[in-house]
């Protein structure tokens, strides 16, 4: 046993990683014991620890890690240049990197990452997303067009206050405090939403927000057009609640923002879902898609143009690389669609519509039977 003592740390790390990998193979167990068992406690503790601080601790943590990595790379290059690097140094460095990676993997999964392997929001709502027809998609787009046209003017007066980050985050918090009846499990306590310190950089890298699993903070890019910020905030809170997959966070964000008392939040929810749905409809029937676009009011088209111009102004050289890397990250975490995983919220909303229609029909039938 004494001979094994120097390796106890490695044995512990490797066995823990193995246990996580095996546990992740059982989504029902992950859902019951982690996602709706241990994780809510972990996330609440993280929000309690860091939520009261006005600055993003997660962003500062990533900054510190980036500085450390650059310093380490510099030392390595300097060592090679000065011929101080030998086989023993390479082995020690490799072992340190591997041990750090194992710790990061364990903390990431225990803090949040296991949620990628849960049954998820579709299971909780009793819906079964699957293939849908062009007619169902067109019906959804048509409904969203009507909502956008109706909400656009009333949302304007509600937009200016949202430029104040505290108001934006408080309204999102309220939306999750009072979710619709069918999504009561989305109720949220312990606010921890922060403006990202990397917002301007994010414009060029192509992200509007992210969730930091190491600090439990939801980070929001508050430099993008104000009418997309409410949905982004609700999306990131969805991640915070344990919906790791992008389509699930999108559905959580849509359900809460669309049920909000704020017209700006409802408009933002419809706007975001419309962009996903119209892209999908274009791929299935471009004629029908163009017909729906023509039904948008000039004011809504103006918002779409504003967002398009904003994205064009902030097109960066590294954005395609970041998108490719993030797509691979998504595929490695139970989202084979990569970046298209975001778009899968369309199928989930259509499945939810089917469920609502079936429920209404069942209630009507029961009423007639009586």
Secondary structure, 3 states (H helix, E strand, C coil): CHHHHHHHHHHHHHHHHHHHHHHCCCHHHHHHHHHHHHHHHHHHHHHHHHCCCCCCHHHHHHHHHHHHHHHHHHHHHHHHHCCCCCHHHHHHHHHHHHHHHHHHHHHHHHHCHHHHHCCCHHHHHCCCCCCCCHHHHHHHHHHHHHHHHHHHHHHHHHHHHHCCHHHHHHHHHHHHHCCCHHHHHHCCCCCCEEECCCHHHHHHHCCCEEEECCCCEEEECCCCCHHHHHHHHHHHHHHHCCCCCHHHHHHHHHHHHHCCCCHHHHHHHHHHHHHHHHHHHHHHCHHHHHHHHHCCCHHHHHHHHHHHHHHHHCCCCCHHHHHHHHHHHHHHCCCCCHHHHHHHHHHHHHHHHHHHHHHHHHHHHHHHHC
